[in-house]
Amino acid sequence: MRDIITKVLSEAEVSRLAEVLKKVTLKAQSPRNAFYVLTLERITDGFLIRKASGANGRVYDREAWFRETLSDAEKVFGRILREKTNPNRRNPRKYVVESSEQIGSVLASL
């Protein structure tokens, strides 16, 4: 009987399989130049919302959330973006949008 090997994909391998639909880079007015990058990606079985955050050009934290539908993924993406850019948020670090990309032709084809 053959052995079944389960492979956990590395972040680089997942990135090769993913298609970025939206990407937003946020910057904060902070002494350490804090940043937050949020992406919405289409993968084989659904959609990923990824975030990378850090300061002074170094990433200190990465997270990803999976959703099966584009609608659900866009809701999560929008909620996170609203929370981070809310000028009335409790956290003293206030983010502003530095750059934003949306691949319109990809979204239209879904």
Steps between C-alpha positions, in 0.01 A plus 500: 500500500631843408580753767299819479707810561322819596686810396443836664557770246745774583397863465707526180322198348157638588598837351585331169152345495319818604374782282492841669164672452549799732794643691504795741805639677439704813752725676484651846648824623713334763862524616571152362320552166243226560334344196221251426457320165168333428441278196204307365608197297321234302628147558384163371233434764395853589648828612767617744519828681861554607657763715861584564588767752818643639716805540815653354466282191497168691202266519432394859163330461315306229150356508258355245129426502325261259151552358323282245320779315616832359212674675606373843866578430419856394300551820800399713737711288271804529450457875873486568563800276227705672631408846859596417413830330234613750627836637302440821653162581627453855850405397723808475644370171286646221552352155443671164492339156837538330419295189218287369470257207199318364515261209164590345511256211560211738209598723269543203574147382395333825 
